[in-house]
Amino acid sequence: MKKKSTSATLVASLILITVMGCDLDPFLNQTASFGPDGGGSVAGAPLGSGLRGNINVNFENNTPFRAVFTTGVFDNTDERTTPVFFQFSPDTQIQAVNASATLEANSSTGLTTLPCARVLSVGSRSLINLIDTNPGAFAPMIDEPALIDGVGFSDANLASAAAAIPNQGFAAGFEALLGVDFNCGSAINVRFEFAEIGNSRFRVEIDVIPSRGDQ
């Protein structure tokens, strides 16, 4: 009678222990599909090639101040990636379809469609660095006042030269991860919230409506 080999079982167990013993977020993020509704993986398709699914994003400003920020999507393991991004400020020249040039107090943008990517960023340092080093065709149109860490808030007169200066403070930059926080096909509501008191008066939060394939 043959002895049952335990080598395959041992290897599988070690892999499982290793994965479970680490933070699963990077693993889930890097193995998530770019395909619509989480299916039909097209890994390796360039960002903006049209060979990926999409996400739909709404920005909702629930503060009494104008929001000034840069947002976009990129692949966090591709150092040469050109992010797909747009900006909100009184001087902005880069706008997504259905987006406003400014995001005023207590207002929202309506849904904007973006290509699916590993990271959705709202003012994160990683996005700002990518735009600085590889802005692609948008280089001549970058709005410097909106190219800031985090989300700035201002109550300066919209017609003044100081309209984009964050005189009311900042919310920390925010990143949502594909496969962890959302999947391709998701609708994402990004909310800017305000508290009268506390160390962090401003914060960024998200609500995600999963794609039909994930429900």
C-alpha positions in Angstrom: 0.0 0.0 0.0 1.4 3.4 -1.0 1.9 6.1 1.6 -0.1 9.2 0.9 2.2 12.1 0.0 1.7 15.0 2.3 4.1 17.4 0.5 1.3 19.1 -1.6 -0.9 19.5 1.5 2.0 20.9 3.5 2.9 23.5 0.8 -0.8 24.5 0.5 -1.0 24.9 4.2 2.1 27.0 4.4 0.8 29.3 1.6 -2.5 29.7 3.4 -0.8 30.4 6.7 1.5 32.9 5.1 -1.4 34.7 3.3 -3.6 34.7 6.3 -0.8 35.9 8.5 -0.3 39.0 6.4 -2.4 41.9 5.5 -4.7 40.6 2.7 -5.4 44.1 1.2 -2.4 44.2 -1.1 -3.1 40.6 -2.3 -6.8 41.4 -3.0 -5.9 44.7 -4.7 -3.3 43.2 -7.1 -5.4 40.2 -8.1 -8.7 42.0 -8.6 -10.1 42.0 -12.2 -10.2 45.1 -14.4 -13.2 43.5 -16.2 -16.7 44.9 -15.8 -18.7 43.5 -12.9 -15.5 41.8 -11.6 -15.4 39.3 -14.5 -13.4 38.9 -17.7 -10.0 39.9 -16.4 -8.0 42.1 -18.8 -4.9 42.4 -16.6 -2.2 44.4 -18.3 -4.5 46.5 -20.4 -3.2 50.1 -20.4 -5.1 52.7 -18.3 -7.4 54.6 -20.7 -7.2 51.9 -23.4 -10.9 51.2 -23.3 -10.2 47.5 -22.5 -11.2 47.8 -18.9 -14.4 48.2 -17.0 -15.5 51.5 -15.5 -16.4 53.0 -12.1 -18.9 55.8 -11.6 -18.0 58.4 -9.0 -20.0 61.2 -7.4 -18.4 63.9 -5.2 -20.6 65.3 -2.4 -19.5 68.3 -0.5 -21.3 68.3 2.8 -19.3 71.2 4.2 -20.0 75.0 4.3 -16.9 75.7 2.2 -15.7 75.3 -1.3 -13.6 72.1 -1.9 -10.3 72.4 -3.8 -8.6 69.1 -4.8 -7.3 66.8 -7.5 -8.7 63.3 -8.0 -8.1 60.4 -10.3 -7.3 56.8 -10.9 -4.0 55.0 -11.4 -2.2 51.6 -11.1 0.0 51.5 -8.0 2.5 49.0 -9.3 3.1 50.8 -12.6 5.7 53.5 -12.1 5.2 54.8 -15.6 1.5 55.0 -15.4 -0.2 58.2 -16.6 -3.1 58.8 -14.2 -6.5 59.7 -15.4 -7.3 62.8 -13.3 -9.2 66.0 -13.0 -9.3 68.9 -10.7 -11.7 71.1 -8.8 -10.9 74.7 -8.2 -12.0 78.1 -9.5 -9.1 78.1 -12.0 -9.3 74.6 -13.2 -9.0 73.7 -16.9 -9.3 69.9 -16.5 -12.8 68.7 -16.1 -14.4 65.3 -16.3 -17.8 64.9 -18.1 -20.6 66.2 -15.8 -18.1 67.6 -13.3 -18.2 71.2 -12.2 -15.2 73.7 -12.4 -15.7 74.2 -8.6 -17.3 72.1 -5.9 -19.1 74.7 -3.8 -20.5 74.2 -0.3 -23.3 71.7 0.1 -23.3 70.6 -3.5 -22.4 67.5 -5.5 -21.1 66.8 -9.0 -23.3 64.1 -10.4 -21.9 60.8 -11.6 -18.6 60.9 -13.4 -17.3 57.8 -15.3 -13.7 56.8 -14.8 -11.7 53.8 -16.1 -11.2 51.0 -13.6 -7.8 51.1 -12.0 -6.1 49.7 -8.9 -6.5 53.0 -7.0 -9.1 55.7 -6.8 -7.4 58.7 -5.2 -8.8 61.9 -3.7 -5.8 64.2 -3.1 -3.3 61.5 -2.1 0.4 62.2 -2.3 0.9 59.2 -4.6 -1.4 60.7 -7.2 0.2 64.2 -6.8 3.6 62.6 -7.4 2.5 60.8 -10.5 1.0 63.9 -12.0 4.3 65.8 -11.2 6.4 63.1 -12.9 4.1 61.9 -15.7 1.2 64.2 -16.5 0.9 63.0 -20.0 -1.0 65.2 -22.4 -2.5 67.2 -19.5 0.8 68.9 -18.6 0.0 72.3 -20.1 -3.4 72.4 -18.3 -2.5 71.4 -14.8 -4.1 73.7 -12.2 -1.4 74.3 -9.6 -3.7 75.6 -6.8 -5.6 72.3 -6.9 -2.4 70.1 -7.0 -2.3 69.8 -3.2 -2.0 67.1 -0.6 -5.5 66.3 0.6 -8.6 68.4 0.0 -8.5 72.1 0.8 -11.5 74.1 1.9 -12.1 77.8 1.3 -14.7 80.4 2.0 -13.0 83.2 0.0 -15.1 85.1 -2.5 -15.3 83.1 -5.7 -14.4 86.1 -7.8 -11.3 86.9 -5.7 -7.7 85.9 -6.4 -7.8 83.9 -3.1 -10.7 81.7 -4.1 -8.6 78.6 -4.3 -6.6 79.2 -1.2 -7.6 76.6 1.5 -8.1 79.2 4.3 -10.4 76.9 6.3 -8.1 73.9 6.4 -7.7 70.4 4.9 -8.9 66.9 4.9 -6.3 64.2 4.6 -5.8 62.6 1.2 -7.8 59.4 0.6 -7.3 56.3 -1.5 -9.8 53.5 -2.2 -8.4 50.2 -3.4 -9.8 48.0 -6.2 -10.7 44.6 -4.8 -10.8 45.9 -1.3 -13.0 48.9 -1.2 -14.7 48.6 -4.7 -14.8 46.5 -7.8 -15.1 47.5 -11.5 -18.6 48.5 -12.2 -19.2 50.0 -8.7 -20.8 53.3 -8.1 -18.8 55.3 -5.5 -20.1 58.3 -3.5 -17.2 60.3 -2.2 -18.3 62.5 0.7 -16.5 65.5 2.3 -17.8 65.9 5.9 -17.3 68.7 8.4 -17.3 68.8 12.2 -17.5 72.1 14.1 -15.0 70.8 16.7 -12.2 68.3 17.0 -8.7 67.9 15.6 -9.9 66.7 12.2 -12.6 69.2 11.2 -12.7 67.7 7.7 -12.7 64.1 6.5 -13.2 62.1 3.3 -15.6 59.1 3.4 -17.0 56.8 0.7 -20.2 54.8 0.1 -20.0 52.1 -2.4 -22.9 50.5 -4.4 -21.5 47.2 -5.7 -21.8 46.3 -9.4 -24.6 43.8 -10.2 -22.1 41.0 -10.5 -21.1 41.5 -6.9 -24.5 41.6 -5.3 
